[in-house]
């Protein structure tokens, strides 16, 4: 436990948290919506600093990040809590709990960096639950990792206020931002926040102002955010605000948590989203949670040849040379190069 960043005192011992757009006003002894920031004696404390719930060496494609150092290894770490309360959360056991979660391990930024180096990982991915509400630990770990030549990745809902994000952004190399829908009614009903605009704003600031590599994920849930008009509006927004070279992942939903009553997303619906996004001008669109689908692959936007062929998280063919299509020379926006490497006995 340590004093949190980004808060202000109010009358009667209350405090206002200024980390995320919820701007929770918290009474003495109470917590914010994220469950891990608490008012103690008129000061705001973070309860999850250094509390790690999960740690694993993952292929970067699992994040998913398809255009950032393909085939590389990311040390994935998470904590507990979230500033959203999505009814379909696949990691609800850690995102919707507090520091009483029984499997937490205490770690320091130095320990995280040391483990990253020990397992030959090129990056640290703050993932699984929402890294925004782990702000203090992510910021300190990211600063140390940057000094050690390790990349920092945020897999996030992007729901953070501008001031704290601008302090963190110089240390972040890549982000996959979860755009949950293109209708605020979804955010209110399913995610328990008023609007998705702050997440979209974060994406724009990250890419346009800080040069962070940004990819987006849109999980398609039957009856809730799967209408063609909504997906078309989303794709058009990406083209106009982030650029037509922004990778977008349309992922298939499976029943989970409080949305176990809904069926899995028909593959045809994900394919519709793929087609619509291409029609709106996006060059790099992907189908997620459908292993073996041709939509997992990267294709040249000029000649149409397959450049990166994937099966799940594994790369089986790579046809980019010096950042260009091997067949026609079209520049391809891939950060880093691909070299098949061995990590502690496992091939990525």
JOHUDA-V870114 format. One record per residue. N is the residue number from 1. SS is DSSP state (H for helix, E for strand, - for the rest). OMEGA is omega in whole degrees, -180 to 180 (999 if undefined). NEAR is the number of other ideal C-beta (glycine too) atoms within 12 Angstrom. Layout:
n=N ss=SS omega=OMEGA near=NEAR
n=N ss=SS omega=OMEGA near=NEAR
This chain:
n=1 ss=- omega=175 near=20
n=2 ss=E omega=-179 near=21
n=3 ss=E omega=-177 near=21
n=4 ss=- omega=170 near=37
n=5 ss=- omega=173 near=30
n=6 ss=- omega=172 near=32
n=7 ss=E omega=178 near=33
n=8 ss=E omega=179 near=22
n=9 ss=E omega=176 near=20
n=10 ss=- omega=179 near=21
n=11 ss=H omega=175 near=12
n=12 ss=H omega=175 near=12
n=13 ss=H omega=178 near=18
n=14 ss=- omega=175 near=23
n=15 ss=E omega=173 near=34
n=16 ss=E omega=174 near=25
n=17 ss=E omega=-179 near=39
n=18 ss=- omega=-179 near=29
n=19 ss=- omega=-177 near=43
n=20 ss=- omega=-175 near=41
n=21 ss=- omega=175 near=32
n=22 ss=- omega=178 near=31
n=23 ss=- omega=-174 near=27
n=24 ss=- omega=169 near=33
n=25 ss=E omega=-167 near=25
n=26 ss=E omega=177 near=35
n=27 ss=- omega=177 near=20
n=28 ss=- omega=178 near=21
n=29 ss=- omega=-178 near=15
n=30 ss=- omega=-179 near=21
n=31 ss=E omega=173 near=29
n=32 ss=- omega=-178 near=36
n=33 ss=- omega=-178 near=33
n=34 ss=- omega=179 near=42
n=35 ss=- omega=-172 near=31
n=36 ss=- omega=174 near=47
n=37 ss=E omega=-167 near=46
n=38 ss=E omega=174 near=34
n=39 ss=E omega=178 near=31
n=40 ss=E omega=179 near=23
n=41 ss=- omega=179 near=14
n=42 ss=- omega=174 near=23
n=43 ss=E omega=180 near=25
n=44 ss=E omega=180 near=39
n=45 ss=E omega=171 near=29
n=46 ss=E omega=-174 near=40
n=47 ss=- omega=-174 near=33
n=48 ss=- omega=180 near=45
n=49 ss=- omega=178 near=33
n=50 ss=- omega=179 near=29
n=51 ss=E omega=-176 near=35
n=52 ss=E omega=-180 near=37
n=53 ss=- omega=-177 near=36
n=54 ss=E omega=176 near=27
n=55 ss=E omega=-177 near=30
n=56 ss=E omega=173 near=26
n=57 ss=E omega=-175 near=31
n=58 ss=E omega=166 near=34
n=59 ss=E omega=-177 near=36
n=60 ss=H omega=178 near=44
n=61 ss=H omega=-178 near=38
n=62 ss=H omega=-171 near=32
n=63 ss=H omega=-9 near=44
n=64 ss=- omega=170 near=41
n=65 ss=- omega=-175 near=44
n=66 ss=- omega=-176 near=47
n=67 ss=- omega=-179 near=36
n=68 ss=E omega=-180 near=37
n=69 ss=- omega=-177 near=32
n=70 ss=- omega=177 near=40
n=71 ss=- omega=-177 near=34
n=72 ss=- omega=-177 near=42
n=73 ss=E omega=177 near=39
n=74 ss=E omega=172 near=44
n=75 ss=E omega=-177 near=42
n=76 ss=E omega=177 near=35
n=77 ss=E omega=179 near=45
n=78 ss=E omega=176 near=41
n=79 ss=- omega=179 near=46
n=80 ss=- omega=178 near=40
n=81 ss=- omega=177 near=45
n=82 ss=- omega=177 near=42
n=83 ss=- omega=169 near=41
n=84 ss=- omega=-180 near=41
n=85 ss=- omega=-174 near=30
n=86 ss=- omega=-177 near=37
n=87 ss=- omega=-179 near=28
n=88 ss=- omega=-173 near=36
n=89 ss=- omega=-179 near=32
n=90 ss=- omega=178 near=27
n=91 ss=- omega=-174 near=28
n=92 ss=H omega=-179 near=25
n=93 ss=H omega=178 near=21
n=94 ss=H omega=-176 near=35
n=95 ss=H omega=-176 near=41
n=96 ss=- omega=179 near=30
n=97 ss=- omega=-179 near=28
n=98 ss=- omega=-174 near=28
n=99 ss=- omega=175 near=29
n=100 ss=- omega=174 near=16
n=101 ss=- omega=-167 near=27
n=102 ss=- omega=-173 near=13
n=103 ss=- omega=180 near=17
n=104 ss=- omega=176 near=27
n=105 ss=E omega=177 near=21
n=106 ss=E omega=179 near=16
n=107 ss=- omega=175 near=29
n=108 ss=- omega=174 near=18
n=109 ss=H omega=179 near=32
n=110 ss=H omega=179 near=19
n=111 ss=H omega=-180 near=24
n=112 ss=H omega=180 near=39
n=113 ss=H omega=-180 near=30
n=114 ss=H omega=179 near=20
n=115 ss=H omega=178 near=29
n=116 ss=H omega=-179 near=38
n=117 ss=H omega=-178 near=22
n=118 ss=H omega=-177 near=17
n=119 ss=- omega=175 near=29
n=120 ss=- omega=180 near=21
n=121 ss=- omega=179 near=38
n=122 ss=- omega=-174 near=38
n=123 ss=E omega=171 near=46
n=124 ss=E omega=178 near=52
n=125 ss=E omega=175 near=47
n=126 ss=E omega=-160 near=44
n=127 ss=- omega=178 near=43
n=128 ss=- omega=168 near=33
n=129 ss=- omega=-174 near=45
n=130 ss=- omega=-178 near=45
n=131 ss=H omega=180 near=50
n=132 ss=H omega=-176 near=51
n=133 ss=H omega=172 near=46
n=134 ss=H omega=-164 near=49
n=135 ss=H omega=-174 near=43
n=136 ss=H omega=-179 near=35
n=137 ss=H omega=178 near=41
n=138 ss=H omega=-179 near=46
n=139 ss=H omega=-178 near=34
n=140 ss=H omega=179 near=31
n=141 ss=H omega=-179 near=42
n=142 ss=H omega=178 near=39
n=143 ss=H omega=-180 near=24
n=144 ss=H omega=179 near=25
n=145 ss=H omega=180 near=37
n=146 ss=H omega=178 near=22
n=147 ss=H omega=-178 near=15
n=148 ss=- omega=179 near=24
n=149 ss=- omega=-180 near=16
n=150 ss=- omega=179 near=34
n=151 ss=E omega=178 near=35
n=152 ss=E omega=-177 near=44
n=153 ss=E omega=175 near=47
n=154 ss=E omega=173 near=51
n=155 ss=E omega=-157 near=41
n=156 ss=E omega=171 near=47
n=157 ss=- omega=176 near=43
n=158 ss=- omega=-174 near=45
n=159 ss=- omega=-175 near=44
n=160 ss=- omega=177 near=45
n=161 ss=- omega=-174 near=30
n=162 ss=H omega=-174 near=25
n=163 ss=H omega=177 near=20
n=164 ss=H omega=179 near=30
n=165 ss=H omega=180 near=39
n=166 ss=H omega=175 near=21
n=167 ss=H omega=-177 near=24
n=168 ss=H omega=-170 near=40
n=169 ss=H omega=-178 near=33
n=170 ss=- omega=-178 near=19
n=171 ss=- omega=-178 near=32
n=172 ss=- omega=-177 near=43
n=173 ss=- omega=-178 near=36
n=174 ss=E omega=179 near=42
n=175 ss=E omega=162 near=52
n=176 ss=E omega=-176 near=46
n=177 ss=E omega=-177 near=46
n=178 ss=E omega=174 near=44
n=179 ss=- omega=-167 near=46
n=180 ss=- omega=179 near=43
n=181 ss=- omega=175 near=38
n=182 ss=- omega=-179 near=34
n=183 ss=- omega=-177 near=26
n=184 ss=H omega=177 near=21
n=185 ss=H omega=176 near=19
n=186 ss=H omega=-178 near=34
n=187 ss=H omega=-180 near=34
n=188 ss=H omega=-175 near=19
n=189 ss=H omega=-171 near=24
n=190 ss=H omega=-175 near=29
n=191 ss=H omega=178 near=40
n=192 ss=- omega=171 near=25
n=193 ss=- omega=-171 near=35
n=194 ss=- omega=-170 near=22
n=195 ss=- omega=175 near=23
n=196 ss=- omega=-177 near=37
n=197 ss=H omega=180 near=23
n=198 ss=H omega=178 near=35
n=199 ss=H omega=178 near=44
n=200 ss=H omega=177 near=35
n=201 ss=H omega=178 near=27
n=202 ss=H omega=-180 near=41
n=203 ss=H omega=-179 near=42
n=204 ss=H omega=180 near=30
n=205 ss=H omega=-178 near=31
n=206 ss=H omega=-175 near=37
n=207 ss=H omega=-171 near=30
n=208 ss=H omega=-176 near=19
n=209 ss=H omega=-174 near=17
n=210 ss=H omega=178 near=25
n=211 ss=- omega=177 near=16
n=212 ss=- omega=175 near=37
n=213 ss=E omega=-175 near=36
n=214 ss=E omega=167 near=46
n=215 ss=E omega=-178 near=47
n=216 ss=E omega=173 near=50
n=217 ss=E omega=177 near=41
n=218 ss=E omega=178 near=52
n=219 ss=E omega=-176 near=41
n=220 ss=E omega=-177 near=45
n=221 ss=- omega=-178 near=43
n=222 ss=- omega=177 near=24
n=223 ss=- omega=-174 near=20
n=224 ss=- omega=-179 near=30
n=225 ss=- omega=-172 near=39
n=226 ss=- omega=-179 near=35
n=227 ss=- omega=-177 near=23
n=228 ss=H omega=-178 near=23
n=229 ss=H omega=-180 near=17
n=230 ss=H omega=180 near=30
n=231 ss=H omega=178 near=37
n=232 ss=H omega=178 near=25
n=233 ss=H omega=177 near=25
n=234 ss=H omega=-179 near=40
n=235 ss=H omega=179 near=36
n=236 ss=H omega=178 near=22
n=237 ss=H omega=180 near=32
n=238 ss=H omega=-179 near=40
n=239 ss=H omega=-174 near=26
n=240 ss=H omega=-172 near=18
n=241 ss=H omega=-178 near=25
n=242 ss=- omega=179 near=36
n=243 ss=- omega=-176 near=24
n=244 ss=- omega=178 near=24
n=245 ss=- omega=179 near=26
n=246 ss=- omega=178 near=41
n=247 ss=- omega=179 near=42
n=248 ss=E omega=-180 near=47
n=249 ss=E omega=172 near=43
n=250 ss=E omega=-174 near=44
n=251 ss=E omega=180 near=40
n=252 ss=E omega=178 near=34
n=253 ss=- omega=170 near=39
n=254 ss=- omega=-176 near=22
n=255 ss=- omega=-177 near=18
n=256 ss=- omega=172 near=23
n=257 ss=H omega=-176 near=22
n=258 ss=H omega=176 near=20
n=259 ss=H omega=180 near=28
n=260 ss=- omega=179 near=16
n=261 ss=- omega=-178 near=14
n=262 ss=- omega=179 near=24
n=263 ss=- omega=172 near=18
n=264 ss=- omega=178 near=24
n=265 ss=- omega=174 near=32
n=266 ss=- omega=180 near=20
n=267 ss=H omega=180 near=26
n=268 ss=H omega=179 near=19
n=269 ss=H omega=177 near=33
n=270 ss=H omega=178 near=36
n=271 ss=H omega=175 near=26
n=272 ss=H omega=179 near=27
n=273 ss=H omega=177 near=45
n=274 ss=H omega=-179 near=36
n=275 ss=H omega=-178 near=21
n=276 ss=H omega=180 near=32
n=277 ss=H omega=176 near=38
n=278 ss=H omega=179 near=28
n=279 ss=H omega=-180 near=18
n=280 ss=- omega=172 near=26
n=281 ss=- omega=178 near=23
n=282 ss=- omega=-175 near=36
n=283 ss=- omega=-174 near=31
n=284 ss=- omega=-177 near=39
n=285 ss=E omega=-175 near=44
n=286 ss=E omega=174 near=40
n=287 ss=E omega=-178 near=37
n=288 ss=E omega=180 near=39
n=289 ss=- omega=174 near=31
n=290 ss=- omega=-175 near=31
n=291 ss=- omega=179 near=18
n=292 ss=- omega=-180 near=16
n=293 ss=- omega=179 near=25
n=294 ss=H omega=179 near=21
n=295 ss=H omega=173 near=33
n=296 ss=H omega=-172 near=35
n=297 ss=- omega=173 near=32
n=298 ss=E omega=-180 near=39
n=299 ss=E omega=177 near=32
n=300 ss=- omega=-179 near=26
n=301 ss=- omega=179 near=23
n=302 ss=- omega=-174 near=16
n=303 ss=- omega=176 near=17
n=304 ss=- omega=-180 near=17
n=305 ss=- omega=177 near=23
n=306 ss=E omega=-179 near=24
n=307 ss=E omega=175 near=37
n=308 ss=E omega=178 near=31
n=309 ss=E omega=-175 near=25
n=310 ss=E omega=165 near=36
n=311 ss=E omega=-173 near=18
n=312 ss=- omega=-179 near=21
n=313 ss=- omega=-177 near=27
n=314 ss=E omega=175 near=24
n=315 ss=E omega=-179 near=32
n=316 ss=E omega=179 near=21
n=317 ss=E omega=-177 near=22
n=318 ss=E omega=-174 near=25
n=319 ss=- omega=174 near=28
n=320 ss=E omega=179 near=34
n=321 ss=E omega=-180 near=18
n=322 ss=- omega=177 near=13
n=323 ss=- omega=-177 near=18
n=324 ss=E omega=175 near=20
n=325 ss=E omega=-180 near=28
n=326 ss=- omega=-173 near=20
n=327 ss=- omega=-174 near=18
n=328 ss=- omega=177 near=19
n=329 ss=- omega=178 near=18
n=330 ss=- omega=176 near=26
n=331 ss=E omega=-178 near=18
n=332 ss=- omega=-176 near=37
n=333 ss=- omega=176 near=29
n=334 ss=- omega=176 near=36
n=335 ss=E omega=178 near=30
n=336 ss=- omega=-179 near=24
n=337 ss=- omega=-178 near=19
n=338 ss=- omega=172 near=33
n=339 ss=- omega=-179 near=15
n=340 ss=- omega=-176 near=19
n=341 ss=- omega=178 near=24
n=342 ss=E omega=180 near=14
n=343 ss=E omega=175 near=24
n=344 ss=- omega=175 near=16
n=345 ss=- omega=-180 near=10
n=346 ss=E omega=177 near=18
n=347 ss=E omega=175 near=15
n=348 ss=- omega=999 near=31
